[in-house]
């Protein structure tokens, strides 16, 4: 199992419409990638370890797939659609990381 994390860096100038992202963008992603998507979580940044500092990321979406290949095959054909929608919820591009999930 792998986890694809899309992390949106935070700063004073970041605009991020969490409602749109949660209720429009992520459901669109889920619908288009279909059954390849095994799980979806959304983290909305609240704070950092230092009081008064912004969270490092305004939002992080975690998408679970069986394999890198399953992610690439289901996500790849829709990449342009997903990228074109960013302007509807943020002025910052997400940073994508693919991780192996290990249960301890």
C-alpha positions in Angstrom: 0.0 0.0 0.0 1.2 3.5 -0.8 0.1 7.0 0.3 0.2 9.9 -2.1 0.4 13.1 0.0 -0.3 16.5 -1.7 1.0 19.2 0.6 0.2 22.9 0.2 2.9 25.1 1.8 1.6 27.8 4.1 2.6 31.5 4.3 1.0 34.8 5.1 0.1 35.2 1.4 -1.5 31.8 0.8 -5.1 31.7 -0.2 -6.8 28.3 0.3 -10.5 27.6 0.0 -10.8 24.5 2.3 -14.5 24.2 1.6 -14.0 24.1 -2.2 -11.1 21.7 -1.8 -13.0 19.3 0.5 -16.4 19.5 -1.2 -15.6 19.9 -4.9 -11.9 19.1 -5.7 -11.4 16.0 -3.7 -14.7 14.4 -4.7 -13.8 15.1 -8.3 -10.4 13.4 -7.8 -12.1 10.4 -6.1 -14.7 10.0 -8.9 -12.1 10.2 -11.7 -9.5 7.8 -10.2 -12.3 5.4 -9.3 -11.8 2.1 -7.4 -8.0 2.5 -7.5 -8.4 4.9 -4.6 -8.4 2.9 -1.4 -8.6 5.8 1.1 -8.6 9.5 1.4 -7.9 11.9 4.3 -7.5 15.6 4.6 -5.4 17.5 7.1 -6.1 21.2 7.6 -3.1 22.9 9.2 -3.9 24.6 12.6 -0.5 25.5 14.0 3.2 24.7 14.2 5.1 23.6 17.3 5.9 27.3 18.1 2.9 29.2 19.5 1.8 31.9 17.1 3.5 30.5 14.0 1.5 29.3 11.0 1.3 25.6 10.3 3.9 24.6 7.8 1.2 23.4 5.4 -2.3 24.9 5.0 -3.6 21.5 3.9 -2.4 18.0 3.1 -4.4 15.4 1.3 -3.5 11.8 1.7 -4.6 9.4 -1.0 -4.1 5.6 -0.6 -3.5 3.2 -3.5 -2.3 -0.4 -3.7 0.8 0.5 -5.7 2.7 3.3 -7.4 1.5 1.8 -10.7 -2.2 1.9 -9.6 -1.7 5.5 -8.7 -0.1 6.4 -12.0 -2.6 4.5 -14.1 -5.6 6.0 -12.4 -4.3 9.6 -11.7 -2.2 10.2 -14.8 -4.9 10.5 -17.4 -6.6 13.2 -15.3 -3.5 15.2 -14.2 -4.3 18.2 -16.4 -7.9 18.3 -15.1 -6.7 18.2 -11.5 -4.0 20.9 -12.2 -6.5 23.2 -14.0 -8.8 23.1 -10.9 -6.1 24.5 -8.5 -6.9 28.1 -9.4 -10.4 27.5 -8.0 -9.1 26.9 -4.5 -5.5 28.1 -4.0 -2.8 30.4 -5.2 -0.1 27.9 -4.3 0.8 24.6 -6.0 0.8 21.4 -3.9 4.0 19.4 -3.4 3.4 15.7 -4.1 5.1 12.8 -2.3 4.6 9.1 -2.7 5.3 7.1 0.4 5.3 3.4 1.3 2.9 2.7 4.2 4.4 0.5 6.9 2.2 -0.7 9.8 4.1 -0.9 13.1 
